[in-house]
Amino acid sequence: MGRRFAVIGHRAPSSGKINLNDLAGSSGRLDVLVRSVNTALFMSHGIRDDTDIILHLMGGPGPPRRIWFQGSRLRGVHPDERAIAGQVAKALRDPVPAIGQQVELHTGLWHSGGGIEQTIDEWGRDGVRTFVLDADGEQFDTQSHSGDSIGFILSDDQPFSDSEAEFLEPIERISLGGNWLQGHSCIAIIHHIIDSRAN
């Protein structure tokens, strides 16, 4: 089962420079996003080639930017938060591509303009069944959510904005338990559940 994750970074800069020594502060909690990349893609020995993750950098300056890590093709990225943040920093040096235009920065690492609306639209065209992670949603069970590809939408350390919540309202909510967990922990649990069903 192919897996996709989309993480919204409300304060993460979409352009300019970031401070690799202060990912949690002056870089708009970019630490939350790169930790999610690390958990989504990297195993003890190797990388998950069935998983993609898109970071949504919404904090400006300028238009929002999406950075897509494609597990099946990704090269030259190491399982270290600072190294992953360094790849994000390189992307921020380039102008934000137009919405609908995906530019490959290097093998398996792309960026594009747009927000979660564009990601959901693209996933829909690819036949991805999409869910929003919500502690108040229905319990996640892969047996009832089977398919070739499945996608999960997460927020950073902040709740979805009012406009995001309104847009995401029609999408089914799933829960991993009654507690609000950090995003990278949710990703690890999802991998565990799907891996367990596959074995």
Secondary structure in CASP SS format (residue, H / E / C, confidence):
PFRMAT SS
TARGET T0000
AUTHOR 0000-0000-0000
METHOD secondary structure of the structure
MODEL  1
M C 1.00
G E 1.00
R E 1.00
R E 1.00
F E 1.00
A E 1.00
V E 1.00
I E 1.00
G E 1.00
H C 1.00
R C 1.00
A C 1.00
P C 1.00
S C 1.00
S C 1.00
G C 1.00
K C 1.00
I C 1.00
N C 1.00
L C 1.00
N C 1.00
D C 1.00
L C 1.00
A C 1.00
G C 1.00
S C 1.00
S C 1.00
G C 1.00
R C 1.00
L H 1.00
D H 1.00
V H 1.00
L H 1.00
V H 1.00
R H 1.00
S H 1.00
V H 1.00
N H 1.00
T H 1.00
A H 1.00
L H 1.00
F E 1.00
M E 1.00
S C 1.00
H C 1.00
G E 1.00
I E 1.00
R C 1.00
D C 1.00
D C 1.00
T E 1.00
D E 1.00
I E 1.00
I E 1.00
L E 1.00
H E 1.00
L E 1.00
M C 1.00
G C 1.00
G C 1.00
P C 1.00
G C 1.00
P C 1.00
P C 1.00
R E 1.00
R E 1.00
I E 1.00
W E 1.00
F E 1.00
Q E 1.00
G C 1.00
S C 1.00
R C 1.00
L C 1.00
R C 1.00
G C 1.00
V C 1.00
H C 1.00
P C 1.00
D C 1.00
E H 1.00
R H 1.00
A H 1.00
I H 1.00
A H 1.00
G H 1.00
Q H 1.00
V H 1.00
A H 1.00
K H 1.00
A H 1.00
L H 1.00
R C 1.00
D C 1.00
P C 1.00
V C 1.00
P C 1.00
A C 1.00
I E 1.00
G C 1.00
Q C 1.00
Q C 1.00
V E 1.00
E E 1.00
L E 1.00
H E 1.00
T C 1.00
G C 1.00
L E 1.00
W E 1.00
H E 1.00
S E 1.00
G E 1.00
G C 1.00
G C 1.00
I H 1.00
E H 1.00
Q H 1.00
T H 1.00
I H 1.00
D H 1.00
E H 1.00
W H 1.00
G H 1.00
R H 1.00
D C 1.00
G C 1.00
V C 1.00
R E 1.00
T E 1.00
F E 1.00
V E 1.00
L E 1.00
D E 1.00
A E 1.00
D E 1.00
G E 1.00
E E 1.00
Q E 1.00
F C 1.00
D C 1.00
T C 1.00
Q C 1.00
S C 1.00
H C 1.00
S C 1.00
G C 1.00
D C 1.00
S E 1.00
I E 1.00
G E 1.00
F E 1.00
I E 1.00
L E 1.00
S E 1.00
D C 1.00
D C 1.00
Q C 1.00
P C 1.00
F C 1.00
S C 1.00
D H 1.00
S H 1.00
E H 1.00
A H 1.00
E H 1.00
F H 1.00
L H 1.00
E C 1.00
P C 1.00
I C 1.00
E C 1.00
R E 1.00
I E 1.00
S E 1.00
L C 1.00
G C 1.00
G C 1.00
N C 1.00
W C 1.00
L C 1.00
Q C 1.00
G H 1.00
H H 1.00
S H 1.00
C H 1.00
I H 1.00
A H 1.00
I H 1.00
I H 1.00
H H 1.00
H H 1.00
I H 1.00
I H 1.00
D H 1.00
S H 1.00
R H 1.00
A H 1.00
N C 1.00
END
